[in-house]
Amino acid sequence: MLGIMLFFTQCSKDNETVNDGGLNLPKDASFTLIFFSELNDPRSYFQTIVLDGPLEGVYEGWCLDSYSTIQSKKGYVGKVYSSLSKSIPDLFEYQENLPLINWVINYDFVGKESLGGHGKYTIGDVTKSLWSLLEETPNPDPAGGVGSFNNNRVIEIVEMAFIEGKEFVPLCGEFLAVILVVEGKQTTMIKYPFPCP
């Protein structure tokens, strides 16, 4: 379950980087990830470590694909895409909902109280909501599982995203979903800080 979203609008002549409003995101990135079940006090499904280039760093990461798998603590090289780009290849059944994904990661649900009184939002709730926003029929029994979740909380997140996130575009100080695509593996994303001018 691995993917990184990036904001780009056109490729440079050598196609090594993408023109993304000054972010200069790379075409590819080397990374590894650690599952939430292997971390102390995790805030996301993965801890994603980008090993080189302009994205080098440690990020909260999320799974965007409920049917594929990816291994923890293994090195990968993935294609990098902006979740706001109109040039992303067809990765998701509901690709038009990518702005909603950006809204969800900026709300930072994990640990907050459900607005409907259903307890605190979990990593599992957020993961299942991301799948529901992108996939027509999410896998009910994904390899590796998602941890604890509550269907009422998942529905809340999805409904809030449709109400609040339709036109959401990250601004200075917010976060951008950057998608990492590894052929034959789960598509994942990182929560990338959107820089200020």
C-alpha positions as CSV (number, residue, x, y, z in Angstrom):
1,M,0.0,0.0,0.0
2,L,2.3,2.7,-1.2
3,G,2.0,5.9,-3.1
4,I,3.3,9.4,-3.3
5,M,1.4,12.4,-4.7
6,L,3.1,15.4,-6.2
7,F,2.0,18.7,-7.7
8,F,3.3,19.1,-11.3
9,T,2.1,20.7,-14.4
10,Q,4.6,20.0,-17.1
11,C,7.9,18.1,-17.5
12,S,11.2,19.7,-18.1
13,K,13.0,19.1,-21.4
14,D,15.1,16.3,-20.0
15,N,12.1,14.9,-18.1
16,E,14.3,14.6,-14.9
17,T,12.1,16.8,-12.9
18,V,8.6,18.3,-13.2
19,N,7.6,21.9,-13.2
20,D,5.3,22.1,-10.2
21,G,5.1,25.7,-9.2
22,G,8.6,25.9,-7.8
23,L,8.7,22.6,-6.0
24,N,11.0,20.9,-8.6
25,L,9.7,17.5,-7.7
26,P,11.7,14.6,-9.2
27,K,10.4,12.2,-11.8
28,D,11.5,9.3,-9.6
29,A,12.3,8.8,-5.9
30,S,14.1,6.0,-4.0
31,F,12.3,5.2,-0.7
32,T,11.5,2.6,1.9
33,L,8.6,2.4,4.3
34,I,7.7,1.0,7.7
35,F,4.2,-0.2,8.5
36,F,2.2,1.4,11.4
37,S,2.2,-1.9,13.3
38,E,6.0,-1.7,13.6
39,L,6.0,1.8,14.9
40,N,5.5,3.4,18.4
41,D,2.6,5.9,18.4
42,P,2.1,5.9,14.6
43,R,0.2,8.8,12.9
44,S,-0.3,7.2,9.5
45,Y,-0.3,3.8,7.8
46,F,3.3,4.1,6.8
47,Q,6.4,6.0,7.9
48,T,7.8,6.7,4.4
49,I,11.5,7.5,4.1
50,V,12.6,9.1,0.8
51,L,16.3,8.4,0.5
52,D,17.5,11.0,-2.0
53,G,16.8,14.0,-4.2
54,P,14.6,17.0,-3.5
55,L,12.1,14.9,-1.6
56,E,14.7,13.4,0.8
57,G,13.1,13.1,4.3
58,V,10.7,11.2,6.5
59,Y,7.0,11.6,6.0
60,E,3.6,10.3,7.1
61,G,2.5,7.9,4.3
62,W,-0.8,6.3,3.3
63,C,-1.9,3.4,1.2
64,L,-4.0,4.3,-1.8
65,D,-4.5,0.8,-3.2
66,S,-6.4,-1.9,-1.3
67,Y,-5.7,-4.8,-3.6
68,S,-1.9,-4.7,-4.1
69,T,0.8,-5.3,-1.6
70,I,4.2,-3.8,-0.7
71,Q,6.9,-4.8,1.8
72,S,8.1,-3.0,4.9
73,K,11.7,-2.0,5.2
74,K,12.6,-2.8,1.6
75,G,14.0,-0.4,-1.0
76,Y,11.9,0.8,-3.9
77,V,12.1,3.3,-6.7
78,G,8.8,4.9,-7.6
79,K,7.4,7.3,-10.2
80,V,6.4,10.6,-8.5
81,Y,3.1,12.3,-9.3
82,S,1.3,15.3,-7.9
83,S,-2.2,14.6,-6.6
84,L,-3.2,17.9,-8.2
85,S,-1.8,17.2,-11.7
86,K,-4.0,16.6,-14.7
87,S,-1.2,14.5,-16.2
88,I,-1.3,11.5,-13.8
89,P,-1.8,8.2,-15.6
90,D,-5.0,6.3,-14.8
91,L,-4.3,5.0,-11.3
92,F,-7.7,5.1,-9.6
93,E,-11.3,4.4,-10.5
94,Y,-12.3,7.7,-8.9
95,Q,-9.3,9.8,-9.9
96,E,-11.4,13.0,-9.8
97,N,-11.5,12.6,-6.0
98,L,-7.8,13.3,-5.5
99,P,-8.6,16.9,-4.2
100,L,-10.6,15.1,-1.5
101,I,-7.6,13.1,-0.6
102,N,-5.6,16.3,-0.1
103,W,-8.4,17.6,2.2
104,V,-8.4,14.4,4.3
105,I,-4.6,14.5,5.0
106,N,-4.8,18.2,5.9
107,Y,-7.6,17.6,8.4
108,D,-5.3,15.2,10.3
109,F,-8.0,13.0,11.6
110,V,-6.0,10.4,13.6
111,G,-6.6,10.8,17.3
112,K,-9.4,13.4,17.0
113,E,-12.9,12.8,18.3
114,S,-15.5,11.7,15.9
115,L,-18.0,14.5,15.3
116,G,-20.8,12.0,15.5
117,G,-19.7,10.7,18.9
118,H,-18.2,7.4,17.6
119,G,-14.9,7.6,19.4
120,K,-11.5,8.8,18.1
121,Y,-10.6,8.5,14.5
122,T,-7.9,5.8,13.8
123,I,-5.4,5.0,11.1
124,G,-7.8,2.3,10.0
125,D,-10.6,4.8,9.6
126,V,-8.5,7.1,7.5
127,T,-7.1,4.3,5.3
128,K,-10.6,2.9,4.6
129,S,-11.9,6.3,3.8
130,L,-9.1,6.9,1.3
131,W,-9.9,3.6,-0.4
132,S,-13.6,4.5,-0.5
133,L,-12.8,7.8,-2.1
134,L,-10.6,6.3,-4.8
135,E,-11.9,2.7,-5.4
136,E,-15.4,1.5,-6.5
137,T,-15.2,-1.6,-4.3
138,P,-12.4,-1.5,-1.8
139,N,-10.9,-4.9,-0.7
140,P,-12.7,-5.9,2.5
141,D,-9.8,-8.1,3.6
142,P,-6.5,-6.5,2.5
143,A,-3.2,-8.2,3.1
144,G,-1.6,-6.7,6.2
145,G,-4.9,-5.4,7.5
146,V,-5.7,-1.8,8.5
147,G,-5.9,-2.1,12.3
148,S,-8.9,-1.0,14.2
149,F,-11.7,0.9,12.4
150,N,-15.3,1.9,12.7
151,N,-17.6,2.1,9.7
152,N,-19.5,5.1,11.2
153,R,-16.2,7.0,11.4
154,V,-15.2,6.0,7.9
155,I,-18.5,7.2,6.5
156,E,-18.1,10.5,8.5
157,I,-14.7,11.1,6.9
158,V,-15.9,10.3,3.4
159,E,-19.0,12.5,3.8
160,M,-17.0,15.4,5.2
161,A,-14.5,15.1,2.4
162,F,-17.3,15.4,-0.2
163,I,-18.7,18.5,1.5
164,E,-15.5,20.3,2.4
165,G,-12.9,19.0,0.0
166,K,-14.3,19.2,-3.6
167,E,-12.2,22.2,-4.6
168,F,-9.4,21.8,-2.0
169,V,-5.9,23.0,-3.1
170,P,-3.1,23.0,-0.5
171,L,-1.7,26.4,0.3
172,C,1.5,27.6,2.1
173,G,1.9,25.7,5.4
174,E,-0.5,22.9,4.4
175,F,0.2,19.5,2.9
176,L,0.2,18.0,-0.6
177,A,-0.4,14.3,-1.3
178,V,2.5,13.1,-3.4
179,I,2.0,9.8,-5.1
180,L,4.7,7.1,-5.4
181,V,4.0,4.4,-8.0
182,V,6.1,1.2,-8.1
183,E,5.3,-1.1,-10.9
184,G,3.5,-4.3,-9.6
185,K,3.3,-2.9,-6.0
186,Q,0.8,-0.9,-4.0
187,T,0.4,2.7,-4.8
188,T,1.2,4.9,-1.8
189,M,1.5,8.6,-1.0
190,I,3.4,10.9,1.3
191,K,2.1,13.9,3.2
192,Y,4.4,16.5,1.7
193,P,4.7,20.0,3.3
194,F,3.6,22.6,0.7
195,P,6.3,25.3,0.9
196,C,5.7,29.0,1.4
197,P,7.0,31.5,-1.3
